[in-house]
Amino acid sequence: MKTVQLAIGDSEYAQSLRNSLLRDGTHRVYLVDQPDPRIDGVVVIDGSKLDCLSLCKDQPERFVVIACKGTDSLFGLWKAGIRHVVFEGDSPSTAQLAIIAAELRLPNPGLKTSPVSGPTFARSHHCHSFVRKPAHAKHISEARVPTTPGR
C-alpha cells in the first residue's frame, strides 16, 4: 500500500484528490496540516507553504508541489530538486499523475508479494520465462528466453 500525505489548503481539491487516490485501492491517504517526514511515501504540498519546502531538501523526489501559475519560485523549486509540480487550477487527475510519477522515483524495497499476482520483482532483478515447444515440433528443445522487466 502506498502512502500519500496531502498538505493542501484547498480542502475541496484535497478531498477530490484523496477520493481519486483511494478509489484505485492502492493508496493510504492522510489529509494533514503539516507533513510528517517520518512517514514514507509521497507528500503533496502547496507551493505557498514555504516553511514546508524546507522538508524537501533531504528527499525532494518525494514531493509534489502545487504552485501558482507564473510564479517566480519555479526555478527555486527545480534548484531544490523538486521534479513534480502541478499548477493551481489543474485537475485532481493531473495531480494524481504527478503523485504516481513521484512514486516511481521512490526507492523500490525489492521483492514484494501481491495477493493477486504473487511475487513481483524490483527492476534490478532479471525475470525469465520459459517457452514451451509446440506438440508438433519434436525437434525443438525447450528454451529459456530472458525477458526484460516491465514487458
N, CA, C and O atoms as a GROMACS GRO file, in nm:
protein
  604
    1MET      N    1   0.084  -0.117   0.000
    1MET     CA    2   0.000   0.000   0.000
    1MET      C    3   0.089   0.124   0.000
    1MET      O    4   0.184   0.132   0.078
    2LYS      N    5   0.060   0.218  -0.086
    2LYS     CA    6   0.139   0.340  -0.099
    2LYS      C    7   0.078   0.449  -0.012
    2LYS      O    8  -0.045   0.458   0.001
    3THR      N    9   0.162   0.529   0.048
    3THR     CA   10   0.116   0.634   0.138
    3THR      C   11   0.135   0.771   0.074
    3THR      O   12   0.238   0.799   0.014
    4VAL      N   13   0.032   0.856   0.088
    4VAL     CA   14   0.037   0.992   0.037
    4VAL      C   15  -0.012   1.085   0.147
    4VAL      O   16  -0.118   1.062   0.207
    5GLN      N   17   0.064   1.190   0.173
    5GLN     CA   18   0.022   1.295   0.265
    5GLN      C   19  -0.018   1.416   0.182
    5GLN      O   20   0.059   1.463   0.099
    6LEU      N   21  -0.138   1.467   0.205
    6LEU     CA   22  -0.185   1.585   0.134
    6LEU      C   23  -0.187   1.702   0.231
    6LEU      O   24  -0.270   1.707   0.322
    7ALA      N   25  -0.097   1.796   0.212
    7ALA     CA   26  -0.092   1.918   0.293
    7ALA      C   27  -0.132   2.034   0.203
    7ALA      O   28  -0.050   2.117   0.164
    8ILE      N   29  -0.260   2.038   0.171
    8ILE     CA   30  -0.314   2.133   0.073
    8ILE      C   31  -0.418   2.220   0.142
    8ILE      O   32  -0.505   2.168   0.212
    9GLY      N   33  -0.409   2.350   0.123
    9GLY     CA   34  -0.504   2.442   0.185
    9GLY      C   35  -0.644   2.435   0.127
    9GLY      O   36  -0.741   2.458   0.199
   10ASP      N   37  -0.657   2.405   0.000
   10ASP     CA   38  -0.788   2.396  -0.066
   10ASP      C   39  -0.852   2.262  -0.030
   10ASP      O   40  -0.820   2.160  -0.091
   11SER      N   41  -0.941   2.264   0.068
   11SER     CA   42  -0.998   2.139   0.120
   11SER      C   43  -1.083   2.065   0.016
   11SER      O   44  -1.087   1.942   0.017
   12GLU      N   45  -1.150   2.137  -0.072
   12GLU     CA   46  -1.230   2.072  -0.176
   12GLU      C   47  -1.139   1.995  -0.274
   12GLU      O   48  -1.168   1.882  -0.311
   13TYR      N   49  -1.031   2.059  -0.314
   13TYR     CA   50  -0.934   1.996  -0.404
   13TYR      C   51  -0.869   1.877  -0.335
   13TYR      O   52  -0.851   1.771  -0.396
   14ALA      N   53  -0.833   1.894  -0.207
   14ALA     CA   54  -0.770   1.786  -0.131
   14ALA      C   55  -0.864   1.665  -0.120
   14ALA      O   56  -0.820   1.551  -0.136
   15GLN      N   57  -0.991   1.689  -0.092
   15GLN     CA   58  -1.088   1.579  -0.082
   15GLN      C   59  -1.106   1.508  -0.215
   15GLN      O   60  -1.114   1.386  -0.220
   16SER      N   61  -1.113   1.585  -0.322
   16SER     CA   62  -1.128   1.526  -0.455
   16SER      C   63  -1.007   1.439  -0.490
   16SER      O   64  -1.022   1.328  -0.542
   17LEU      N   65  -0.888   1.490  -0.462
   17LEU     CA   66  -0.766   1.415  -0.489
   17LEU      C   67  -0.759   1.291  -0.399
   17LEU      O   68  -0.722   1.184  -0.445
   18ARG      N   69  -0.795   1.306  -0.275
   18ARG     CA   70  -0.797   1.194  -0.180
   18ARG      C   71  -0.889   1.084  -0.230
   18ARG      O   72  -0.851   0.967  -0.233
   19ASN      N   73  -1.012   1.122  -0.269
   19ASN     CA   74  -1.108   1.022  -0.317
   19ASN      C   75  -1.058   0.951  -0.442
   19ASN      O   76  -1.077   0.830  -0.457
   20SER      N   77  -0.995   1.026  -0.530
   20SER     CA   78  -0.941   0.967  -0.653
   20SER      C   79  -0.831   0.865  -0.621
   20SER      O   80  -0.826   0.758  -0.681
   21LEU      N   81  -0.744   0.898  -0.527
   21LEU     CA   82  -0.636   0.807  -0.488
   21LEU      C   83  -0.690   0.683  -0.417
   21LEU      O   84  -0.641   0.572  -0.440
   22LEU      N   85  -0.789   0.701  -0.332
   22LEU     CA   86  -0.846   0.588  -0.259
   22LEU      C   87  -0.920   0.492  -0.351
   22LEU      O   88  -0.926   0.372  -0.326
   23ARG      N   89  -0.978   0.547  -0.456
   23ARG     CA   90  -1.055   0.466  -0.550
   23ARG      C   91  -0.972   0.357  -0.616
   23ARG      O   92  -1.024   0.250  -0.647
   24ASP      N   93  -0.841   0.382  -0.638
   24ASP     CA   94  -0.761   0.280  -0.705
   24ASP      C   95  -0.724   0.164  -0.612
   24ASP      O   96  -0.674   0.061  -0.658
   25GLY      N   97  -0.749   0.179  -0.483
   25GLY     CA   98  -0.729   0.069  -0.390
   25GLY      C   99  -0.586   0.041  -0.352
   25GLY      O  100  -0.559  -0.058  -0.284
   26THR      N  101  -0.491   0.126  -0.393
   26THR     CA  102  -0.350   0.101  -0.361
   26THR      C  103  -0.288   0.211  -0.276
   26THR      O  104  -0.168   0.210  -0.252
   27HIS      N  105  -0.370   0.306  -0.231
   27HIS     CA  106  -0.317   0.420  -0.157
   27HIS      C  107  -0.380   0.433  -0.018
   27HIS      O  108  -0.498   0.405   0.002
   28ARG      N  109  -0.297   0.475   0.074
   28ARG     CA  110  -0.340   0.519   0.206
   28ARG      C  111  -0.314   0.669   0.204
   28ARG      O  112  -0.201   0.712   0.180
   29VAL      N  113  -0.418   0.750   0.228
   29VAL     CA  114  -0.407   0.895   0.212
   29VAL      C  115  -0.436   0.965   0.344
   29VAL      O  116  -0.535   0.936   0.411
   30TYR      N  117  -0.347   1.058   0.380
   30TYR     CA  118  -0.364   1.138   0.500
   30TYR      C  119  -0.380   1.284   0.462
   30TYR      O  120  -0.298   1.337   0.387
   31LEU      N  121  -0.484   1.349   0.513
   31LEU     CA  122  -0.500   1.493   0.498
   31LEU      C  123  -0.434   1.555   0.620
   31LEU      O  124  -0.478   1.531   0.733
   32VAL      N  125  -0.330   1.634   0.599
   32VAL     CA  126  -0.252   1.689   0.710
   32VAL      C  127  -0.232   1.839   0.694
   32VAL      O  128  -0.232   1.891   0.582
   33ASP      N  129  -0.215   1.908   0.807
   33ASP     CA  130  -0.180   2.049   0.802
   33ASP      C  131  -0.030   2.064   0.777
   33ASP      O  132   0.013   2.149   0.699
   34GLN      N  133   0.048   1.980   0.844
   34GLN     CA  134   0.193   1.981   0.832
   34GLN      C  135   0.238   1.838   0.802
   34GLN      O  136   0.209   1.747   0.880
   35PRO      N  137   0.308   1.814   0.691
   35PRO     CA  138   0.352   1.678   0.659
   35PRO      C  139   0.454   1.626   0.760
   35PRO      O  140   0.533   1.702   0.816
   36ASP      N  141   0.450   1.496   0.782
   36ASP     CA  142   0.544   1.430   0.873
   36ASP      C  143   0.648   1.358   0.789
   36ASP      O  144   0.614   1.258   0.724
   37PRO      N  145   0.774   1.404   0.788
   37PRO     CA  146   0.875   1.341   0.703
   37PRO      C  147   0.910   1.198   0.746
   37PRO      O  148   0.975   1.126   0.671
   38ARG      N  149   0.868   1.158   0.866
   38ARG     CA  150   0.897   1.021   0.912
   38ARG      C  151   0.805   0.919   0.846
   38ARG      O  152   0.833   0.800   0.849
   39ILE      N  153   0.695   0.965   0.787
   39ILE     CA  154   0.602   0.875   0.717
   39ILE      C  155   0.651   0.859   0.574
   39ILE      O  156   0.669   0.957   0.502
   40ASP      N  157   0.672   0.734   0.533
   40ASP     CA  158   0.717   0.707   0.396
   40ASP      C  159   0.612   0.749   0.295
   40ASP      O  160   0.495   0.768   0.329
   41GLY      N  161   0.655   0.765   0.171
   41GLY     CA  162   0.562   0.792   0.062
   41GLY      C  163   0.573   0.934   0.010
   41GLY      O  164   0.665   1.008   0.044
   42VAL      N  165   0.476   0.969  -0.071
   42VAL     CA  166   0.473   1.098  -0.139
   42VAL      C  167   0.404   1.202  -0.052
   42VAL      O  168   0.310   1.172   0.021
   43VAL      N  169   0.453   1.326  -0.062
   43VAL     CA  170   0.394   1.438   0.010
   43VAL      C  171   0.354   1.542  -0.093
   43VAL      O  172   0.435   1.584  -0.176
   44VAL      N  173   0.227   1.585  -0.088
   44VAL     CA  174   0.178   1.689  -0.178
   44VAL      C  175   0.158   1.814  -0.092
   44VAL      O  176   0.085   1.813   0.007
   45ILE      N  177   0.225   1.924  -0.133
   45ILE     CA  178   0.216   2.047  -0.056
   45ILE      C  179   0.186   2.166  -0.146
   45ILE      O  180   0.213   2.164  -0.266
   46ASP      N  181   0.130   2.270  -0.084
   46ASP     CA  182   0.110   2.397  -0.152
   46ASP      C  183   0.244   2.466  -0.169
   46ASP      O  184   0.326   2.466  -0.077
   47GLY      N  185   0.267   2.524  -0.284
   47GLY     CA  186   0.390   2.600  -0.307
   47GLY      C  187   0.397   2.723  -0.220
   47GLY      O  188   0.505   2.778  -0.198
   48SER      N  189   0.282   2.768  -0.171
   48SER     CA  190   0.278   2.887  -0.086
   48SER      C  191   0.326   2.858   0.056
   48SER      O  192   0.355   2.950   0.132
   49LYS      N  193   0.334   2.731   0.092
   49LYS     CA  194   0.380   2.694   0.226
   49LYS      C  195   0.532   2.679   0.224
   49LYS      O  196   0.584   2.568   0.223
   50LEU      N  197   0.601   2.791   0.224
   50LEU     CA  198   0.746   2.789   0.215
   50LEU      C  199   0.810   2.719   0.334
   50LEU      O  200   0.919   2.663   0.321
   51ASP      N  201   0.745   2.721   0.450
   51ASP     CA  202   0.801   2.652   0.565
   51ASP      C  203   0.803   2.501   0.541
   51ASP      O  204   0.891   2.432   0.593
   52CYS      N  205   0.707   2.449   0.465
   52CYS     CA  206   0.704   2.306   0.433
   52CYS      C  207   0.812   2.270   0.332
   52CYS      O  208   0.860   2.156   0.329
   53LEU      N  209   0.851   2.365   0.250
   53LEU     CA  210   0.950   2.336   0.147
   53LEU      C  211   1.086   2.301   0.207
   53LEU      O  212   1.167   2.235   0.142
   54SER      N  213   1.112   2.345   0.329
   54SER     CA  214   1.238   2.309   0.393
   54SER      C  215   1.245   2.158   0.419
   54SER      O  216   1.354   2.102   0.432
   55LEU      N  217   1.130   2.092   0.427
   55LEU     CA  218   1.125   1.947   0.443
   55LEU      C  219   1.175   1.874   0.319
   55LEU      O  220   1.218   1.759   0.327
   56CYS      N  221   1.168   1.940   0.205
   56CYS     CA  222   1.201   1.879   0.077
   56CYS      C  223   1.349   1.854   0.056
   56CYS      O  224   1.387   1.771  -0.027
   57LYS      N  225   1.433   1.923   0.130
   57LYS     CA  226   1.576   1.923   0.099
   57LYS      C  227   1.640   1.784   0.108
   57LYS      O  228   1.732   1.755   0.031
   58ASP      N  229   1.595   1.699   0.198
   58ASP     CA  230   1.657   1.568   0.214
   58ASP      C  231   1.609   1.466   0.111
   58ASP      O  232   1.686   1.382   0.066
   59GLN      N  233   1.482   1.473   0.074
   59GLN     CA  234   1.425   1.378  -0.021
   59GLN      C  235   1.330   1.450  -0.117
   59GLN      O  236   1.209   1.429  -0.111
   60PRO      N  237   1.382   1.533  -0.206
   60PRO     CA  238   1.294   1.610  -0.293
   60PRO      C  239   1.210   1.526  -0.388
   60PRO      O  240   1.106   1.571  -0.434
   61GLU      N  241   1.256   1.403  -0.418
   61GLU     CA  242   1.179   1.316  -0.508
   61GLU      C  243   1.046   1.274  -0.449
   61GLU      O  244   0.958   1.228  -0.523
   62ARG      N  245   1.029   1.288  -0.320
   62ARG     CA  246   0.904   1.251  -0.252
   62ARG      C  247   0.794   1.355  -0.269
   62ARG      O  248   0.677   1.326  -0.241
   63PHE      N  249   0.827   1.475  -0.313
   63PHE     CA  250   0.734   1.587  -0.306
   63PHE      C  251   0.672   1.622  -0.439
   63PHE      O  252   0.737   1.623  -0.544
   64VAL      N  253   0.543   1.652  -0.432
   64VAL     CA  254   0.468   1.711  -0.543
   64VAL      C  255   0.422   1.846  -0.490
   64VAL      O  256   0.357   1.855  -0.386
   65VAL      N  257   0.457   1.952  -0.563
   65VAL     CA  258   0.424   2.087  -0.519
   65VAL      C  259   0.316   2.145  -0.608
   65VAL      O  260   0.322   2.135  -0.731
   66ILE      N  261   0.215   2.204  -0.545
   66ILE     CA  262   0.110   2.273  -0.619
   66ILE      C  263   0.145   2.421  -0.617
   66ILE      O  264   0.139   2.487  -0.513
   67ALA      N  265   0.182   2.473  -0.734
   67ALA     CA  266   0.233   2.610  -0.744
   67ALA      C  267   0.137   2.699  -0.821
   67ALA      O  268   0.052   2.652  -0.897
   68CYS      N  269   0.152   2.829  -0.798
   68CYS     CA  270   0.075   2.928  -0.874
   68CYS      C  271   0.135   2.939  -1.013
   68CYS      O  272   0.257   2.934  -1.030
   69LYS      N  273   0.049   2.954  -1.113
   69LYS     CA  274   0.099   2.974  -1.249
   69LYS      C  275   0.170   3.109  -1.256
   69LYS      O  276   0.126   3.207  -1.196
   70GLY      N  277   0.279   3.111  -1.330
   70GLY     CA  278   0.354   3.235  -1.349
   70GLY      C  279   0.435   3.277  -1.228
   70GLY      O  280   0.483   3.390  -1.223
   71THR      N  281   0.450   3.190  -1.133
   71THR     CA  282   0.527   3.225  -1.014
   71THR      C  283   0.677   3.223  -1.043
   71THR      O  284   0.724   3.148  -1.128
   72ASP      N  285   0.749   3.305  -0.972
   72ASP     CA  286   0.894   3.311  -0.987
   72ASP      C  287   0.964   3.200  -0.909
   72ASP      O  288   1.085   3.182  -0.923
   73SER      N  289   0.890   3.126  -0.828
   73SER     CA  290   0.952   3.025  -0.742
   73SER      C  291   0.979   2.893  -0.815
   73SER      O  292   1.040   2.803  -0.757
   74LEU      N  293   0.937   2.880  -0.940
   74LEU     CA  294   0.959   2.753  -1.011
   74LEU      C  295   1.107   2.719  -1.025
   74LEU      O  296   1.146   2.604  -1.009
   75PHE      N  297   1.188   2.818  -1.053
   75PHE     CA  298   1.332   2.793  -1.063
   75PHE      C  299   1.388   2.747  -0.929
   75PHE      O  300   1.472   2.657  -0.924
   76GLY      N  301   1.342   2.808  -0.822
   76GLY     CA  302   1.385   2.769  -0.688
   76GLY      C  303   1.344   2.627  -0.654
   76GLY      O  304   1.420   2.553  -0.590
   77LEU      N  305   1.223   2.588  -0.696
   77LEU     CA  306   1.177   2.450  -0.674
   77LEU      C  307   1.266   2.352  -0.750
   77LEU      O  308   1.307   2.249  -0.697
   78TRP      N  309   1.294   2.385  -0.876
   78TRP     CA  310   1.379   2.298  -0.959
   78TRP      C  311   1.518   2.287  -0.898
   78TRP      O  312   1.575   2.178  -0.891
   79LYS      N  313   1.572   2.399  -0.855
   79LYS     CA  314   1.705   2.401  -0.794
   79LYS      C  315   1.709   2.319  -0.665
   79LYS      O  316   1.812   2.262  -0.630
   80ALA      N  317   1.596   2.314  -0.595
   80ALA     CA  318   1.586   2.237  -0.470
   80ALA      C  319   1.568   2.088  -0.497
   80ALA      O  320   1.570   2.008  -0.403
   81GLY      N  321   1.551   2.050  -0.624
   81GLY     CA  322   1.537   1.908  -0.657
   81GLY      C  323   1.395   1.862  -0.678
   81GLY      O  324   1.371   1.744  -0.704
   82ILE      N  325   1.299   1.954  -0.668
   82ILE     CA  326   1.158   1.919  -0.689
   82ILE      C  327   1.138   1.897  -0.839
   82ILE      O  328   1.168   1.985  -0.919
   83ARG      N  329   1.086   1.780  -0.875
   83ARG     CA  330   1.065   1.748  -1.017
   83ARG      C  331   0.918   1.729  -1.052
   83ARG      O  332   0.883   1.704  -1.168
   84HIS      N  333   0.831   1.741  -0.952
   84HIS     CA  334   0.689   1.718  -0.975
   84HIS      C  335   0.611   1.840  -0.928
   84HIS      O  336   0.594   1.862  -0.808
   85VAL      N  337   0.565   1.919  -1.025
   85VAL     CA  338   0.492   2.042  -0.996
   85VAL      C  339   0.360   2.038  -1.071
   85VAL      O  340   0.355   2.007  -1.190
   86VAL      N  341   0.254   2.069  -1.000
   86VAL     CA  342   0.120   2.082  -1.059
   86VAL      C  343   0.077   2.225  -1.031
   86VAL      O  344   0.105   2.279  -0.925
   87PHE      N  345   0.009   2.285  -1.126
   87PHE     CA  346  -0.034   2.423  -1.107
   87PHE      C  347  -0.172   2.429  -1.045
   87PHE      O  348  -0.257   2.343  -1.068
   88GLU      N  349  -0.193   2.534  -0.965
   88GLU     CA  350  -0.326   2.558  -0.911
   88GLU      C  351  -0.422   2.568  -1.027
   88GLU      O  352  -0.393   2.634  -1.127
   89GLY      N  353  -0.534   2.504  -1.016
   89GLY     CA  354  -0.631   2.503  -1.125
   89GLY      C  355  -0.623   2.379  -1.211
   89GLY      O  356  -0.718   2.348  -1.283
   90ASP      N  357  -0.511   2.306  -1.205
   90ASP     CA  358  -0.503   2.177  -1.275
   90ASP      C  359  -0.598   2.079  -1.207
   90ASP      O  360  -0.625   2.090  -1.088
   91SER      N  361  -0.646   1.984  -1.282
   91SER     CA  362  -0.743   1.889  -1.229
   91SER      C  363  -0.678   1.795  -1.128
   91SER      O  364  -0.557   1.773  -1.132
   92PRO      N  365  -0.758   1.739  -1.037
   92PRO     CA  366  -0.705   1.639  -0.944
   92PRO      C  367  -0.645   1.519  -1.015
   92PRO      O  368  -0.552   1.456  -0.963
   93SER      N  369  -0.695   1.484  -1.134
   93SER     CA  370  -0.637   1.371  -1.206
   93SER      C  371  -0.496   1.404  -1.254
   93SER      O  372  -0.412   1.314  -1.263
   94THR      N  373  -0.468   1.529  -1.286
   94THR     CA  374  -0.333   1.570  -1.321
   94THR      C  375  -0.241   1.558  -1.200
   94THR      O  376  -0.127   1.514  -1.211
   95ALA      N  377  -0.292   1.599  -1.084
   95ALA     CA  378  -0.214   1.584  -0.960
   95ALA      C  379  -0.191   1.437  -0.929
   95ALA      O  380  -0.084   1.400  -0.880
   96GLN      N  381  -0.288   1.353  -0.956
   96GLN     CA  382  -0.272   1.210  -0.932
   96GLN      C  383  -0.162   1.154  -1.021
   96GLN      O  384  -0.083   1.070  -0.975
   97LEU      N  385  -0.153   1.197  -1.144
   97LEU     CA  386  -0.045   1.153  -1.233
   97LEU      C  387   0.092   1.198  -1.179
   97LEU      O  388   0.189   1.123  -1.186
   98ALA      N  389   0.098   1.318  -1.126
   98ALA     CA  390   0.224   1.366  -1.068
   98ALA      C  391   0.262   1.283  -0.946
   98ALA      O  392   0.380   1.256  -0.923
   99ILE      N  393   0.164   1.243  -0.867
   99ILE     CA  394   0.188   1.158  -0.750
   99ILE      C  395   0.242   1.023  -0.794
   99ILE      O  396   0.337   0.972  -0.735
  100ILE      N  397   0.182   0.966  -0.896
  100ILE     CA  398   0.229   0.836  -0.947
  100ILE      C  399   0.372   0.849  -1.000
  100ILE      O  400   0.454   0.761  -0.978
  101ALA      N  401   0.400   0.960  -1.070
  101ALA     CA  402   0.537   0.982  -1.119
  101ALA      C  403   0.636   0.992  -1.003
  101ALA      O  404   0.746   0.938  -1.010
  102ALA      N  405   0.597   1.060  -0.898
  102ALA     CA  406   0.684   1.072  -0.780
  102ALA      C  407   0.703   0.935  -0.715
  102ALA      O  408   0.813   0.903  -0.669
  103GLU      N  409   0.599   0.855  -0.710
  103GLU     CA  410   0.610   0.720  -0.652
  103GLU      C  411   0.710   0.635  -0.730
  103GLU      O  412   0.781   0.553  -0.672
  104LEU      N  413   0.714   0.654  -0.860
  104LEU     CA  414   0.808   0.579  -0.942
  104LEU      C  415   0.953   0.618  -0.915
  104LEU      O  416   1.044   0.539  -0.942
  105ARG      N  417   0.977   0.737  -0.862
  105ARG     CA  418   1.112   0.782  -0.829
  105ARG      C  419   1.157   0.734  -0.692
  105ARG      O  420   1.276   0.738  -0.660
  106LEU      N  421   1.063   0.687  -0.610
  106LEU     CA  422   1.098   0.643  -0.475
  106LEU      C  423   1.175   0.512  -0.482
  106LEU      O  424   1.154   0.433  -0.574
  107PRO      N  425   1.262   0.488  -0.386
  107PRO     CA  426   1.336   0.362  -0.384
  107PRO      C  427   1.241   0.244  -0.374
  107PRO      O  428   1.144   0.246  -0.298
  108ASN      N  429   1.271   0.140  -0.452
  108ASN     CA  430   1.189   0.020  -0.451
  108ASN      C  431   1.244  -0.074  -0.346
  108ASN      O  432   1.363  -0.108  -0.350
  109PRO      N  433   1.162  -0.118  -0.250
  109PRO     CA  434   1.213  -0.202  -0.142
  109PRO      C  435   1.250  -0.343  -0.186
  109PRO      O  436   1.295  -0.422  -0.103
  110GLY      N  437   1.234  -0.378  -0.314
  110GLY     CA  438   1.273  -0.511  -0.362
  110GLY      C  439   1.154  -0.601  -0.383
  110GLY      O  440   1.052  -0.560  -0.439
  111LEU      N  441   1.167  -0.724  -0.338
  111LEU     CA  442   1.064  -0.824  -0.360
  111LEU      C  443   0.941  -0.795  -0.276
  111LEU      O  444   0.951  -0.776  -0.155
  112LYS      N  445   0.828  -0.792  -0.340
  112LYS     CA  446   0.700  -0.774  -0.272
  112LYS      C  447   0.608  -0.885  -0.317
  112LYS      O  448   0.627  -0.942  -0.425
  113THR      N  449   0.512  -0.916  -0.237
  113THR     CA  450   0.416  -1.017  -0.275
  113THR      C  451   0.280  -0.952  -0.293
  113THR      O  452   0.232  -0.881  -0.205
  114SER      N  453   0.219  -0.977  -0.405
  114SER     CA  454   0.087  -0.928  -0.433
  114SER      C  455  -0.012  -1.042  -0.414
  114SER      O  456   0.013  -1.153  -0.463
  115PRO      N  457  -0.123  -1.019  -0.344
  115PRO     CA  458  -0.218  -1.128  -0.323
  115PRO      C  459  -0.282  -1.175  -0.453
  115PRO      O  460  -0.334  -1.286  -0.459
  116VAL      N  461  -0.279  -1.092  -0.556
  116VAL     CA  462  -0.341  -1.129  -0.683
  116VAL      C  463  -0.243  -1.201  -0.774
  116VAL      O  464  -0.275  -1.306  -0.831
  117SER      N  465  -0.123  -1.144  -0.789
  117SER     CA  466  -0.032  -1.197  -0.890
  117SER      C  467   0.088  -1.272  -0.835
  117SER      O  468   0.168  -1.322  -0.913
  118GLY      N  469   0.102  -1.281  -0.704
  118GLY     CA  470   0.218  -1.349  -0.648
  118GLY      C  471   0.335  -1.255  -0.641
  118GLY      O  472   0.318  -1.133  -0.641
  119PRO      N  473   0.457  -1.310  -0.633
  119PRO     CA  474   0.573  -1.222  -0.617
  119PRO      C  475   0.600  -1.138  -0.739
  119PRO      O  476   0.583  -1.182  -0.853
  120THR      N  477   0.642  -1.015  -0.713
  120THR     CA  478   0.688  -0.927  -0.820
  120THR      C  479   0.828  -0.884  -0.782
  120THR      O  480   0.861  -0.879  -0.663
  121PHE      N  481   0.911  -0.852  -0.878
  121PHE     CA  482   1.050  -0.822  -0.852
  121PHE      C  483   1.081  -0.678  -0.885
  121PHE      O  484   1.018  -0.618  -0.972
  122ALA      N  485   1.178  -0.624  -0.815
  122ALA     CA  486   1.227  -0.490  -0.844
  122ALA      C  487   1.293  -0.492  -0.981
  122ALA      O  488   1.331  -0.598  -1.031
  123ARG      N  489   1.306  -0.376  -1.042
  123ARG     CA  490   1.364  -0.367  -1.176
  123ARG      C  491   1.505  -0.421  -1.182
  123ARG      O  492   1.550  -0.462  -1.289
  124SER      N  493   1.576  -0.424  -1.073
  124SER     CA  494   1.714  -0.469  -1.077
  124SER      C  495   1.726  -0.621  -1.089
  124SER      O  496   1.834  -0.672  -1.120
  125HIS      N  497   1.618  -0.693  -1.066
  125HIS     CA  498   1.621  -0.838  -1.081
  125HIS      C  499   1.586  -0.876  -1.224
  125HIS      O  500   1.510  -0.806  -1.291
  126HIS      N  501   1.641  -0.987  -1.270
  126HIS     CA  502   1.610  -1.033  -1.404
  126HIS      C  503   1.505  -1.143  -1.394
  126HIS      O  504   1.518  -1.236  -1.313
  127CYS      N  505   1.402  -1.132  -1.475
  127CYS     CA  506   1.296  -1.232  -1.478
  127CYS      C  507   1.314  -1.316  -1.602
  127CYS      O  508   1.353  -1.265  -1.708
  128HIS      N  509   1.288  -1.443  -1.591
  128HIS     CA  510   1.297  -1.531  -1.706
  128HIS      C  511   1.164  -1.601  -1.725
  128HIS      O  512   1.094  -1.633  -1.629
  129SER      N  513   1.130  -1.624  -1.849
  129SER     CA  514   1.011  -1.702  -1.878
  129SER      C  515   1.054  -1.822  -1.961
  129SER      O  516   1.159  -1.820  -2.024
  130PHE      N  517   0.974  -1.923  -1.961
  130PHE     CA  518   1.006  -2.043  -2.035
  130PHE      C  519   0.912  -2.056  -2.154
  130PHE      O  520   0.791  -2.034  -2.141
  131VAL      N  521   0.968  -2.090  -2.269
  131VAL     CA  522   0.889  -2.109  -2.389
  131VAL      C  523   0.873  -2.260  -2.408
  131VAL      O  524   0.972  -2.333  -2.413
  132ARG      N  525   0.751  -2.305  -2.418
  132ARG     CA  526   0.726  -2.448  -2.437
  132ARG      C  527   0.723  -2.478  -2.586
  132ARG      O  528   0.675  -2.399  -2.666
  133LYS      N  529   0.776  -2.594  -2.621
  133LYS     CA  530   0.776  -2.632  -2.762
  133LYS      C  531   0.635  -2.678  -2.801
  133LYS      O  532   0.565  -2.739  -2.720
  134PRO      N  533   0.595  -2.649  -2.923
  134PRO     CA  534   0.465  -2.696  -2.970
  134PRO      C  535   0.466  -2.848  -2.978
  134PRO      O  536   0.571  -2.909  -3.001
  135ALA      N  537   0.352  -2.909  -2.960
  135ALA     CA  538   0.342  -3.055  -2.961
  135ALA      C  539   0.388  -3.114  -3.093
  135ALA      O  540   0.444  -3.224  -3.094
  136HIS      N  541   0.366  -3.044  -3.205
  136HIS     CA  542   0.401  -3.097  -3.337
  136HIS      C  543   0.549  -3.078  -3.370
  136HIS      O  544   0.596  -3.134  -3.469
  137ALA      N  545   0.623  -3.002  -3.290
  137ALA     CA  546   0.764  -2.975  -3.322
  137ALA      C  547   0.853  -3.052  -3.225
  137ALA      O  548   0.899  -2.996  -3.125
  138LYS      N  549   0.876  -3.178  -3.252
  138LYS     CA  550   0.952  -3.266  -3.164
  138LYS      C  551   1.100  -3.231  -3.161
  138LYS      O  552   1.168  -3.259  -3.061
  139HIS      N  553   1.152  -3.170  -3.267
  139HIS     CA  554   1.294  -3.142  -3.274
  139HIS      C  555   1.336  -3.014  -3.201
  139HIS      O  556   1.456  -2.991  -3.182
  140ILE      N  557   1.242  -2.932  -3.160
  140ILE     CA  558   1.275  -2.807  -3.090
  140ILE      C  559   1.286  -2.837  -2.941
  140ILE      O  560   1.193  -2.890  -2.880
  141SER      N  561   1.399  -2.801  -2.883
  141SER     CA  562   1.414  -2.821  -2.739
  141SER      C  563   1.354  -2.702  -2.665
  141SER      O  564   1.341  -2.593  -2.720
  142GLU      N  565   1.318  -2.726  -2.540
  142GLU     CA  566   1.265  -2.616  -2.461
  142GLU      C  567   1.376  -2.514  -2.440
  142GLU      O  568   1.490  -2.550  -2.409
  143ALA      N  569   1.341  -2.389  -2.458
  143ALA     CA  570   1.443  -2.284  -2.449
  143ALA      C  571   1.407  -2.189  -2.335
  143ALA      O  572   1.291  -2.161  -2.307
  144ARG      N  573   1.509  -2.143  -2.272
  144ARG     CA  574   1.492  -2.043  -2.168
  144ARG      C  575   1.522  -1.907  -2.231
  144ARG      O  576   1.634  -1.882  -2.275
  145VAL      N  577   1.423  -1.821  -2.234
  145VAL     CA  578   1.437  -1.693  -2.301
  145VAL      C  579   1.426  -1.582  -2.197
  145VAL      O  580   1.323  -1.569  -2.132
  146PRO      N  581   1.533  -1.501  -2.182
  146PRO     CA  582   1.524  -1.391  -2.085
  146PRO      C  583   1.430  -1.283  -2.138
  146PRO      O  584   1.427  -1.255  -2.258
  147THR      N  585   1.354  -1.223  -2.048
  147THR     CA  586   1.268  -1.113  -2.085
  147THR      C  587   1.312  -0.992  -2.005
  147THR      O  588   1.370  -1.005  -1.897
  148THR      N  589   1.284  -0.875  -2.059
  148THR     CA  590   1.320  -0.754  -1.988
  148THR      C  591   1.206  -0.719  -1.893
  148THR      O  592   1.089  -0.737  -1.927
  149PRO      N  593   1.239  -0.669  -1.773
  149PRO     CA  594   1.135  -0.632  -1.678
  149PRO      C  595   1.047  -0.524  -1.736
  149PRO      O  596   1.093  -0.440  -1.813
  150GLY      N  597   0.920  -0.527  -1.698
  150GLY     CA  598   0.826  -0.426  -1.741
  150GLY      C  599   0.759  -0.455  -1.873
  150GLY      O  600   0.682  -0.372  -1.923
  151ARG      N  601   0.785  -0.570  -1.930
  151ARG     CA  602   0.720  -0.604  -2.058
  151ARG      C  603   0.628  -0.719  -2.041
  151ARG      O  604   0.564  -0.762  -2.137
   0.00000   0.00000   0.00000
